[in-house]
Amino acid sequence: MLDALGLEPDDERVYRTLVGRPQSTAVLLSDLLVLSPAHVDKALSRLVGWGLATRSADARFTAAPPAMALGALISQRRDGLRTAEQALATIAEEHRAAMTGSSISDLIEVVTGVDAIRHRFLQVQQAARTQVRSFITAPFVALPPDENTAEPMALDRGVLFRAVLDRAVLAEPGIVHDAVDSLRNGVQLRVADHLPMKLVLADSDLGLVPLAVTPAGEPGAVLLHRSGLLDALDALFETVWRTAHPLRFSASGDESEATVEADTQHPTELDRRILALLLAGLTDLTVATQLGLSPRTLHRRLRHLMDMAGVRTRMQLGAHAVRCGWTGPQGKVTGD
């Protein structure tokens, strides 16, 4: 848990033991933790050096108050990260200047293999300072959305995420659950009828474009640095984003089929998800599958919503839902 502060596992184990057992000797710690005396001595030396422990004249050790000692380490790490960010900005500008007039081979890097693409995909997001934009299409070759560990870390840094999903992606198992989680974390999502490619952009500096599988059977991708081609992809994303349908769900938790009749005056969370997915263009069967409903329950909910809205058709229901703020996307409710 404390490895983010530079502590090794043995250091943390010794420190946590000292928190509960002040005035412990190295021999006692070695016995309690079943660690060799050499490992304990090394850990104690580091803890004392970092100010996390003190050593008495009779060679007994006590943990420094965690709020003070660990708080100081955290502050040092923050200061170090701020300095590194400033250095990054300077180095990035130097890199941009050096890339001006560079050859094509310096602006384009070909990446081959699932592992290499996954690594570059995470790196591109980690390099972002202000925003990450992406086109998401199926199938997921290198990294499914629920395994994108770089996204929450970047969101914590204040990076804005905007993603456009190919409509067909919403039929993938579990994608609605992942979309709800992303929306709750602040990701902005939209849906397009069809996307021309997979794409991820970090600011206006880097772009990763996965390509078709090579003749040898390995997937490939192209990593683009700042160039005219990257500018074109930047413009392409913004054009598609403006015409795509927003995908929104309310922020409350999941509801089961047993509770869908609880409110007869306002749409429930489940109703809002049904409307959002239908407005995004999914069929009844796909929506029912994604939300774990039977087709009969789905049709009953739609009938209830139409009665609530006082309309006769799904097109009228879609218009009423948008007008009354029942859901975000604009469009019409479609069926099978």
Phi, psi and omega in degrees: 000325182264010180295335178295340178265003178099001179280139174274162182307317180295323178300314182294318179299315180295317181297314180298324178292320179294328179301320181268346181226074178296160179063035179270148175269164178297324180295316179297317179297321179298319179290316183296320186264356183053050177241152179292150178305325181295317179294319179295315180300319180295317180295316180298320179298318179292318181297318178294319180297327179273356181081015180271350179210155176239152181241127180275173182296331180264026173063038173251145187243143179226139179286136173291151180307124185304317183301323181279309187290310180290325177299321178295319179296318179298318179297319178297319179296318179299315179298320179295320179294321178296320178296319179295322178296321177295319178295322179300315180299318180294314181294322180298319178294321177297322179293318179298317179296320181291330182282344179297124181080010181288162179285166181302321182296336178278339183264342184232129177241126178271127181245130183234136177103146184299314183297318181294320179294317179301316181297315180293322180301316179291321180296319180301316180291322179294333181279345184293139178252329183238319183204152173236130179236142184210151166257129182244119179231161176259155000279164178271107187274307187266321187206112176295155182305324184285355178252010181279085184289341181285334184297306181297327179293318179292321177300321178296332179278356181092013179284134178276132178248127172232130182224140173250126180261135169295137185306324182295336181297328183295347177271353180291141180303131175080356187291328180295318177300316178296321180295318178299316179299316180296317179298320178296330180275357177105003178287138176264126184238141173224163183237132177244151179300320181203134177252142184283343186192169166275149183197142169220131182239134174252112185052226174242025189251327185223146175216138178241124182238101176297143181245180179292163178295138180287164178304332180282354177099000181262140175288153179230167178206163177239126175261121184252134171265176184304124184192176177298324179294319178294323176299322179294320178292325175301312180294323179299314180301312184296325178294314179295321181300318182295330184262352182281159181271127177299141176248119183222143170231155175289165190272358182284173186281183181292152175234143180267169178299331184291343184247008186289342180265009188295329183232117183261359182257337183224150178295139178279175175302318178298318178301317181297321179291320177301311181297317182299318182288320178293321177293334176282354174103008180283152177283165178303315183297318180294318179298315180299318180296315181297324184263002178070033181250158170277152177305325180296317179295319179300313181295325177295319179295320179294319178298319178297318180295320178295320176295318180298321181278344182072037181237168183248338184238162179291327177298317177295323178297317179299315179297318180295318181298318179293316183296323184266002177075024178291334179201164186278315189296152175255143181149198181242153177280127183246168179228194180294000000 
